[in-house]
Amino acid sequence: MLKHLLLVFILTFSLLSFAQQPQSLDKDSTITARDSIKKIEFLKNIGNGFLPFNHFNIDLRYLIKFNQYEGFRTGLGGITNDRFSDRYRLDGYLVYGFRDKSLKYKVGGGFRVNKASNTWVNLSYIDDLQETGSSKFLTDKRFFTFFEPRLLNIDLFHRHITKSIAIQHKVSKNLLSETQFAISKITPTYNYTYILDDTNYKTYDLSTVKMSLQWSPFSHYTVENDMVKETKDGYPKFTLQLTQGFKSVFGSDFNFAKLDFRTIHQLVHKNEAISKVTLVAGIAGGDTPLTHLYHAYPNNINKETVMRRFSVAGLNSFETMYFNEFFSDKFSTLQLKHYFKPFKISERFKPQLVLISRYAVGAMNSKSRHQSIEFNTLEKIYSESGLEINKLFFGFGLSFAYRYGGYHLPKFEDNLAFKFTFNISL
């Protein structure tokens, strides 16, 4: 594990060193200003995870990753930009996992039907892996980091071949929506059987409709070139998503429903400190297999000692909760973070202290339907608290967390998590 973290550190250090090399400046102020604008646009694209070319932007998310099932995963992907067309787009990727020796890919595209409301119709075909128990909102903005902390240690994936059509639409300046119809073939990569009506399912087909809404009532917007652009990121934000699975539609095996909710609130204090509250909840009913239920964002490796569990802290994960320890068909989590004003030790050295508390609770009906896999449920309140000291060295910092309450473990060190953090902005 430390070898993988060392590799990530070397790659990141090399990128930062390259980015900080001095550039020659032209004496002409007009050329200098133009170059400055180009540099800002370039860094903005890099910050969003894209390396821009003439008509095509390379998606940096697919260059290299690592997880416990695929090992190193590398490939190439991207999307066409406005130089190609402002009405049509093509996107896709092709990656290869060296441990599972398997190709994964996506082929997709879309067309815009209304510019003012930014309404797009998107189609895609995906053959890839997804973490079991994960739940994503369709309306989430693209989020990019140089590497994804939790991904390093995930080992429970299911393969899905998914064909989908989706409509994304801005209902108003403050309300985004996306609706998707998808047909999927699900194959868990681990030993798992779902039992329903005396039938054992090791693989299954699903037909689902998802509708996601994101409401940002306190954000401010302006209209430029008939396009709505956000000028102030306001809080709180609310996201709601409904998923309905239909049995016997295009061969689907199960009928089920899911409702997911998230709200994020952020307070900026006069002393430049920031308090952030994140509440997430979900409930699944009907015949829902484990692949589409919920974990509680665990991020702790199943190793014997604290130092052997040393890895990278996630952004919104439970650092003391072990992977695959809990699953739920209804759950909620509450995360509280307080960011103190950075300590200005020098112009380049400004570490920041963050205090964190996290809580989770959940339940599981019909646990006996899920066979060949061991897990616990969250009827008691799961609690952990800790702190982070960020940006100590080239964006790296340290994280400490302690597990207490209803799921406190007998051995003291099993309740501890000591990791490093990584925070950088371009």
C-alpha positions in Angstrom: 0.0 0.0 0.0 2.8 2.4 0.9 4.4 1.8 -2.5 1.2 2.9 -4.2 1.0 6.1 -2.0 4.6 6.8 -2.8 3.9 6.6 -6.5 1.0 9.0 -6.2 3.2 11.4 -4.2 6.0 11.3 -6.9 3.5 11.9 -9.7 1.9 14.8 -7.9 5.2 16.3 -6.9 6.4 16.1 -10.6 3.1 17.8 -11.8 3.4 20.6 -9.3 7.1 21.1 -10.1 6.3 21.4 -13.8 3.4 23.7 -13.1 5.6 26.0 -11.1 8.4 26.4 -13.7 8.9 30.1 -14.6 7.6 31.2 -18.0 9.2 33.7 -20.2 7.2 37.0 -20.5 6.9 39.1 -23.6 7.4 42.7 -23.1 4.3 43.6 -25.1 1.5 44.1 -22.5 -1.2 43.0 -25.0 0.5 39.7 -25.6 1.1 39.3 -21.9 -2.5 39.9 -21.1 -3.6 37.4 -23.8 -1.2 34.8 -22.5 -2.5 35.4 -19.0 -6.1 34.8 -20.1 -5.0 31.6 -21.9 -3.2 30.4 -18.8 -6.3 31.0 -16.6 -8.5 29.1 -19.1 -5.9 26.3 -19.3 -5.7 26.0 -15.4 -9.5 26.1 -15.2 -9.8 23.2 -17.6 -7.1 21.3 -15.7 -8.9 22.0 -12.4 -12.0 20.5 -13.9 -10.0 17.5 -15.0 -9.6 18.2 -18.7 -6.5 18.7 -20.9 -7.8 20.8 -23.8 -6.9 20.3 -27.4 -8.3 21.8 -30.6 -11.7 20.1 -30.8 -11.4 17.5 -28.0 -10.6 17.7 -24.3 -8.8 14.7 -22.7 -10.4 13.6 -19.5 -7.6 13.2 -16.9 -9.8 10.9 -14.7 -9.0 8.0 -16.9 -5.2 8.3 -17.2 -4.3 6.3 -14.1 -6.0 5.0 -11.0 -5.6 2.2 -8.5 -8.0 0.0 -6.6 -7.8 -3.4 -4.8 -9.7 -5.2 -7.6 -8.3 -3.9 -10.8 -4.9 -2.9 -9.4 -3.6 -0.2 -11.7 -6.2 1.0 -14.1 -5.1 3.2 -17.0 -6.6 4.4 -20.3 -7.8 7.4 -22.3 -11.0 9.3 -22.5 -12.5 12.6 -23.3 -15.2 14.8 -24.7 -15.6 17.1 -27.6 -15.7 20.9 -26.8 -17.4 23.9 -28.3 -14.9 24.2 -31.1 -16.2 20.9 -32.4 -19.9 22.0 -31.8 -22.0 23.9 -29.3 -25.0 21.8 -30.2 -23.6 18.3 -30.3 -21.0 16.4 -28.3 -19.3 13.0 -28.2 -17.7 11.4 -25.2 -16.2 8.1 -24.1 -13.2 6.3 -22.6 -11.3 3.0 -22.8 -9.4 1.7 -19.8 -7.6 -1.5 -18.8 -7.2 -3.1 -15.3 -3.9 -4.9 -14.9 -5.0 -7.1 -12.0 -8.3 -8.3 -13.4 -6.9 -8.1 -17.0 -10.1 -6.6 -18.4 -11.1 -3.7 -20.6 -13.8 -1.2 -19.7 -15.3 1.4 -21.9 -18.0 4.0 -22.5 -19.4 5.4 -25.8 -21.7 8.3 -25.5 -23.0 11.5 -27.0 -25.6 14.2 -26.8 -27.4 17.0 -28.5 -28.7 20.3 -27.1 -32.4 21.1 -27.7 -32.6 24.4 -25.9 -29.7 26.8 -25.1 -31.4 29.1 -22.6 -32.3 26.2 -20.3 -29.2 24.2 -21.2 -31.4 21.2 -22.1 -29.5 18.2 -23.4 -30.5 14.7 -24.5 -27.6 12.3 -23.8 -27.2 8.6 -24.8 -24.5 6.2 -23.6 -23.4 2.6 -23.5 -21.1 1.7 -20.6 -19.3 -1.6 -19.7 -17.5 -0.9 -16.4 -17.3 -1.4 -12.7 -19.2 0.3 -9.9 -18.6 0.1 -6.1 -21.3 -1.9 -4.4 -23.4 0.2 -2.1 -22.5 3.5 -3.7 -25.2 6.0 -4.7 -24.6 8.9 -7.0 -26.8 11.9 -7.8 -27.3 12.5 -11.5 -27.2 16.3 -11.0 -23.9 16.4 -9.2 -21.4 18.8 -10.8 -18.3 17.2 -12.2 -15.8 16.7 -9.4 -12.1 16.1 -10.1 -9.1 15.4 -7.9 -5.6 14.2 -8.9 -6.5 11.0 -7.3 -9.6 9.7 -5.5 -8.6 8.8 -1.9 -11.3 6.1 -1.2 -10.7 4.4 -4.5 -7.3 3.1 -3.5 -8.8 0.6 -1.0 -12.1 -0.4 -2.5 -12.4 -4.1 -3.4 -16.1 -4.7 -3.6 -17.3 -3.9 -7.2 -20.0 -5.2 -9.5 -19.7 -5.1 -13.3 -22.5 -3.4 -15.2 -23.3 -3.1 -18.8 -25.7 -0.2 -19.0 -27.5 1.4 -21.9 -29.2 4.8 -21.0 -30.9 7.9 -22.3 -31.1 11.0 -20.2 -32.5 14.5 -20.3 -30.7 17.2 -18.4 -32.6 20.5 -18.0 -32.3 23.7 -16.0 -35.9 24.2 -14.7 -34.9 27.7 -13.4 -31.8 29.5 -12.4 -31.8 27.8 -9.0 -33.2 24.4 -10.0 -31.4 21.7 -12.0 -33.0 18.4 -13.1 -31.9 15.2 -14.9 -34.0 12.2 -15.8 -32.5 8.9 -17.0 -33.9 5.6 -18.3 -31.4 2.8 -18.1 -31.2 -0.9 -18.8 -28.4 -2.8 -17.0 -26.9 -6.2 -16.7 -25.3 -6.6 -13.2 -22.6 -9.1 -12.4 -21.0 -9.0 -8.9 -17.3 -9.6 -9.0 -17.4 -11.3 -5.6 -19.3 -14.3 -4.2 -22.9 -13.1 -3.7 -26.4 -14.5 -4.2 -29.7 -12.7 -3.9 -32.6 -15.0 -3.0 -36.1 -14.0 -4.0 -39.1 -16.3 -4.3 -37.0 -19.4 -4.0 -34.8 -18.2 -6.9 -31.1 -17.6 -6.6 -29.7 -14.6 -8.5 -26.0 -14.4 -9.1 -26.4 -12.1 -12.0 -29.5 -10.0 -12.9 -31.0 -7.5 -15.2 -32.5 -4.1 -14.1 -34.6 -1.5 -15.9 -34.7 1.8 -13.9 -35.9 5.3 -14.2 -34.1 8.0 -12.2 -35.1 11.6 -11.6 -32.8 14.0 -9.8 -33.3 17.6 -8.7 -30.7 20.0 -7.3 -32.0 23.2 -5.7 -29.6 26.0 -4.8 -32.0 28.8 -3.6 -29.3 31.1 -2.3 -26.9 30.9 -5.3 -26.7 34.0 -7.6 -26.7 33.8 -11.4 -26.2 36.0 -14.4 -27.0 35.5 -18.1 -24.2 35.8 -20.6 -24.6 35.0 -24.3 -28.0 33.4 -23.5 -26.4 31.1 -21.0 -27.0 31.1 -17.2 -23.8 31.2 -15.2 -23.3 30.9 -11.5 -21.7 34.0 -9.9 -22.1 33.1 -6.2 -22.1 29.6 -4.7 -24.8 30.0 -2.1 -25.9 27.6 0.8 -27.7 25.6 1.8 -28.1 23.3 -1.2 -30.6 20.5 -1.5 -30.5 17.4 -3.8 -33.3 14.8 -4.1 -33.3 11.7 -6.3 -35.9 9.1 -7.0 -35.1 5.7 -8.5 -37.7 3.2 -9.7 -36.9 -0.3 -10.9 -39.5 -2.1 -13.0 -39.8 -5.8 -13.1 -40.4 -7.5 -16.5 -39.6 -4.3 -18.4 -37.0 -5.3 -21.0 -36.3 -8.4 -19.0 -35.8 -6.8 -15.6 -35.8 -9.1 -12.7 -36.8 -6.8 -9.7 -39.3 -4.2 -8.8 -37.9 -1.7 -6.3 -37.8 2.0 -5.4 -35.1 4.3 -3.8 -35.2 7.8 -2.5 -32.0 9.7 -1.8 -31.6 13.1 -0.2 -28.6 15.4 0.6 -28.3 18.9 2.0 -25.1 20.8 2.4 -24.9 24.0 4.4 -21.8 26.2 4.9 -21.2 29.2 7.2 -18.4 31.6 6.7 -17.4 33.4 9.9 -16.0 36.8 10.4 -12.6 35.4 11.3 -12.5 33.5 7.9 -13.2 30.2 9.6 -15.8 28.0 7.9 -18.3 25.5 9.3 -19.8 22.9 7.0 -22.7 20.5 7.7 -23.6 17.6 5.4 -26.7 15.5 5.9 -27.3 12.5 3.6 -30.2 10.0 3.8 -31.5 7.1 1.7 -34.2 4.5 1.7 -34.7 1.5 -0.6 -37.9 -0.6 -0.7 -39.0 -3.6 -2.7 -36.7 -6.2 -4.0 -33.4 -4.4 -3.9 -30.1 -6.4 -4.2 -27.0 -5.5 -2.2 -25.4 -3.8 -5.2 -28.0 -1.1 -5.1 -28.3 -0.7 -1.3 -26.2 1.6 0.8 -22.9 1.6 2.6 -22.0 4.6 4.8 -18.8 5.8 3.0 -16.3 3.6 4.8 -12.6 4.3 4.3 -10.6 2.0 6.6 -8.6 -1.0 5.5 -9.0 -4.4 7.2 -5.5 -4.7 8.6 -4.2 -5.5 12.1 -2.4 -2.3 13.1 -2.8 1.4 12.8 0.3 1.9 10.7 -0.7 -1.0 8.3 -4.0 0.8 7.9 -2.2 4.1 7.0 -3.6 5.4 3.8 -5.4 8.5 2.4 -8.3 10.2 4.2 -11.3 10.8 2.0 -13.3 14.0 1.7 -16.6 12.8 3.2 -15.9 9.3 4.4 -15.8 7.5 7.7 -12.1 7.0 8.4 -12.5 4.4 11.2 -15.3 2.4 9.5 -13.9 -0.7 7.8 -14.7 -1.5 4.1 -17.7 -3.8 3.7 -18.5 -3.6 7.5 -22.0 -2.2 7.2 -24.8 -2.2 4.6 -28.3 -0.7 4.9 -31.5 -0.4 3.0 -32.2 2.8 5.0 -29.6 5.1 6.4 -28.6 8.6 7.2 -25.3 10.3 7.9 -24.4 13.6 9.5 -21.0 15.2 9.0 -19.8 18.3 10.8 -16.6 20.1 9.8 -15.1 23.3 11.2 -12.2 24.8 9.2 -10.1 27.3 11.2 -8.5 30.2 9.4 -5.2 29.0 7.9 -2.1 29.6 10.0 0.1 32.1 8.0 3.5 30.9 9.0 4.9 32.2 5.7 3.7 33.1 2.3 4.1 29.5 1.1 3.4 27.7 4.3 -0.2 28.0 5.5 -1.4 24.9 7.3 -5.1 24.6 8.3 -6.7 22.8 11.2 -10.1 21.1 10.7 -12.2 19.6 13.4 -14.5 16.8 12.3 -17.4 14.7 13.7 -19.4 12.1 11.8 -22.5 10.0 12.7 -24.4 7.2 10.9 -27.5 5.2 11.6 -29.3 2.6 9.5 -31.2 -0.6 9.3 -31.7 -3.6 7.0 -34.9 -5.5 6.3 -34.8 -9.1 4.8 -31.1 -9.4 5.5 -31.4 -13.2 4.9 -31.9 -12.6 1.2 -28.3 -11.6 0.9 -26.2 -14.7 0.9 -22.5 -15.6 0.7 -21.4 -12.3 2.2 -20.9 -11.2 5.8 -21.9 -7.7 7.0 -23.3 -5.8 9.9 -26.2 -3.3 10.2 -26.3 0.2 11.7 -29.2 0.1 14.2 -27.1 1.8 16.8 -25.5 5.2 16.1 -22.0 5.0 14.7 -19.8 7.9 15.9 -16.3 9.1 15.1 -14.5 12.4 15.7 -11.1 13.7 14.8 -9.0 16.4 13.2 -7.1 17.2 10.1 -4.0 19.3 9.7 -4.0 20.1 6.0 -1.4 21.6 3.5 1.7 20.8 5.5 3.8 19.9 2.5 2.9 20.3 -1.2 -0.8 19.9 -0.4 -0.3 16.9 1.9 -1.4 16.8 5.5 -2.4 14.5 8.3 -5.7 13.1 9.6 -6.6 11.5 13.0 -9.9 9.9 13.9 -11.3 7.9 16.8 -14.4 5.6 16.8 -16.7 5.6 19.8 -20.3 5.1 20.8 -22.4 2.1 19.8 -19.8 0.5 17.6 -16.7 1.1 19.7 -14.4 -1.9 19.3 -12.8 -3.8 22.3 -9.2 -3.1 21.2 -8.2 0.5 21.6 -6.1 0.7 18.4 -8.8 -0.8 16.3 -10.8 2.4 16.9 -8.0 4.6 15.6 -7.3 5.9 12.1 -4.2 7.8 11.2 -3.8 8.9 7.6 -2.6 11.6 5.4 -4.7 14.1 3.5 -4.3 15.7 0.1 -5.7 19.2 -0.8 -4.6 21.2 -3.7 -6.3 23.8 -5.9 -5.1 25.2 -9.3 
